[in-house]
Amino acid sequence: MTSGAPQLRLATTDAPATPADLSDLLVRVARGDEVAFAGLYDALGASVYGLARRVVRDPSRAEEISQEVFIQVWQSAVKFDAARGSAKSWILTLAHRRAVDAVRHDQAATNRENKYDWSNGPDFDEVEETVTISLEHEQVRRCMDGLTELQREAVTLAFYQGYTYAEVADTLKANPATIKTRMRDGIVRLRDCMGVEA
């Protein structure tokens, strides 16, 4: 690995760590503590990868983004301010931004390639795309409003904030089996509401 960051190993599941533990690890990482960095990676590696995977969809691209995020964490941990939020939120925000930037970069590259290839049909219509995205966002909001409160909270924590089932259950103070059932039911309701076939 470049940039002087310690070598990362693939984490398969999130290790249980409290927000205070993660903040402490991040402060130690800012001081160059490689053991703390490994602990932080073990605790959040799967969440970062999961968030990146949901945004970019490509597993290998998500792995690249995850590695880039942890290099960024290693290099900029001194910028973390616990008064402004948790260590997990800070790192997942970095992951989300980097994943969105990757999608934008990839889309821009595709657009450049398609711009000179008239065989693919008409040029990209930015206004139509903006309207379509706006309508899709409105439909998602309307469909989310149709969920029960527990379903909506569980889906939001898992898909927008990168929480695992266990973390969602802990945050909502509910049984993990109940959370899995509510999330499954909520996703089925969202799929039906959005008109997406299984």
C-alpha positions in Angstrom: 0.0 0.0 0.0 1.2 3.5 -0.7 0.9 6.7 1.3 2.6 5.2 4.4 -0.7 3.7 5.7 -0.4 0.3 7.5 -1.3 -2.8 5.4 -5.0 -3.6 5.7 -6.5 -7.0 5.8 -10.1 -7.8 4.7 -12.5 -7.7 7.6 -15.5 -9.9 7.2 -17.7 -8.6 10.0 -17.9 -5.5 12.2 -16.3 -6.1 15.6 -18.4 -4.8 18.5 -17.1 -1.4 19.5 -18.7 1.5 21.3 -18.7 5.0 19.8 -16.3 6.0 22.6 -14.0 3.1 21.7 -14.0 4.2 18.0 -13.3 7.8 18.9 -10.4 6.7 21.1 -9.1 4.6 18.3 -9.3 7.5 15.9 -7.5 9.8 18.2 -4.7 7.2 18.5 -4.6 6.8 14.7 -4.1 10.6 14.5 -0.9 10.0 16.6 0.3 7.3 14.2 -0.8 4.2 16.2 -0.9 1.3 13.7 -2.5 -1.0 16.3 -5.4 1.5 16.7 -5.7 1.8 13.0 -6.0 -2.0 12.6 -8.7 -2.0 15.4 -10.6 0.8 13.6 -10.4 -1.1 10.3 -11.6 -4.3 12.0 -14.5 -2.5 13.6 -15.6 -0.5 10.5 -14.2 -2.2 7.5 -17.3 -4.1 6.6 -19.6 -1.1 7.1 -17.4 1.1 4.9 -17.3 -1.6 2.2 -21.1 -2.2 2.5 -21.8 1.5 2.1 -19.4 1.8 -0.9 -20.9 -1.4 -2.5 -24.4 0.0 -2.2 -23.4 3.2 -3.9 -21.1 1.9 -6.7 -22.6 -1.7 -7.0 -19.3 -3.1 -8.3 -17.6 -5.3 -5.6 -14.0 -4.6 -6.8 -14.7 -0.9 -7.1 -16.1 -0.9 -3.6 -12.9 -2.6 -2.4 -10.8 0.1 -4.0 -13.0 2.8 -2.4 -12.8 1.2 1.0 -9.0 1.1 0.8 -8.9 4.7 -0.3 -11.2 5.7 2.6 -8.9 4.0 5.2 -5.8 5.7 3.6 -7.7 9.0 4.0 -8.5 8.1 7.6 -4.8 7.3 8.3 -3.7 10.6 6.7 -6.4 12.9 8.0 -7.4 11.4 11.4 -6.2 14.7 13.1 -9.1 16.5 11.4 -11.7 14.4 13.3 -13.7 16.4 15.9 -15.6 14.3 18.3 -17.7 17.4 19.2 -19.2 17.4 15.7 -20.1 13.7 15.6 -19.1 10.1 16.1 -16.0 8.5 14.6 -18.2 6.0 12.8 -20.3 8.8 11.2 -17.2 10.7 10.2 -15.6 7.6 8.5 -18.9 6.6 6.8 -19.3 10.2 5.6 -15.8 10.0 4.0 -16.8 6.6 2.5 -20.1 8.0 1.1 -18.5 11.1 -0.4 -15.7 9.0 -2.0 -18.2 6.5 -3.4 -20.4 9.2 -4.8 -17.3 10.9 -6.3 -16.4 7.6 -7.9 -19.8 7.2 -9.5 -19.7 10.7 -10.8 -16.2 10.2 -12.2 -17.2 6.9 -13.8 -20.4 8.5 -15.2 -18.4 11.5 -16.6 -16.0 9.1 -18.3 -18.9 7.2 -19.8 -20.5 10.5 -20.9 -17.3 11.6 -22.6 -17.0 8.3 -24.4 -20.7 8.4 -25.5 -20.4 12.0 -26.6 -18.5 11.1 -29.7 -20.3 7.9 -30.4 -23.5 8.8 -32.3 -24.5 5.2 -32.7 -25.7 5.1 -29.1 -28.6 7.6 -29.8 -29.2 11.1 -28.7 -27.0 13.1 -26.4 -27.5 13.0 -22.6 -30.4 15.2 -21.6 -29.4 16.9 -18.4 -32.8 18.5 -17.7 -34.6 15.2 -18.3 -32.1 13.4 -16.0 -32.6 16.0 -13.3 -36.4 15.7 -13.5 -36.2 11.9 -13.5 -33.9 11.9 -10.4 -36.2 14.4 -8.6 -39.3 12.3 -9.4 -37.5 9.1 -8.2 -36.4 10.8 -4.9 -40.0 11.9 -4.4 -41.3 8.4 -5.0 -38.7 7.0 -2.5 -39.8 9.5 0.1 -43.5 8.7 -0.5 -42.8 5.0 -0.3 -40.7 5.4 2.9 -43.6 7.3 4.4 -45.8 4.2 3.8 -43.6 2.1 6.1 -44.2 1.6 9.8 -42.0 3.7 12.0 -39.8 0.7 13.0 -39.4 -0.3 9.3 -38.5 3.2 8.2 -36.0 3.7 11.0 -34.4 0.3 10.4 -34.1 0.7 6.6 -32.7 4.3 7.1 -30.1 3.1 9.5 -29.0 0.2 7.4 -29.1 1.6 3.9 -28.3 5.3 4.4 -26.0 5.1 7.4 -24.3 1.7 6.8 -25.4 0.0 10.1 -25.4 -3.8 10.4 -28.5 -5.7 11.6 -26.9 -5.9 15.1 -26.2 -2.1 15.2 -29.7 -1.3 14.0 -31.2 -3.6 16.7 -29.0 -2.0 19.4 -29.8 1.6 18.2 -33.5 0.9 18.1 -33.4 -1.2 21.3 -35.1 -4.1 19.5 -34.5 -7.8 19.1 -32.2 -8.5 16.1 -34.7 -11.1 14.7 -37.5 -8.5 14.8 -35.3 -6.0 13.0 -34.4 -8.5 10.3 -38.1 -9.3 9.8 -39.1 -5.6 9.8 -36.4 -4.7 7.3 -37.3 -7.6 5.0 -41.0 -6.6 5.2 -40.1 -2.9 4.7 -37.9 -3.7 1.6 -40.7 -5.8 0.1 -43.1 -2.9 0.7 -40.7 -0.4 -0.9 -40.1 -2.7 -3.8 -43.8 -3.1 -4.4 -44.4 0.7 -4.0 -41.6 1.5 -6.4 -42.8 -1.0 -8.9 -39.6 -3.0 -9.0 -39.8 -6.6 -9.8 -38.1 -9.1 -7.4 
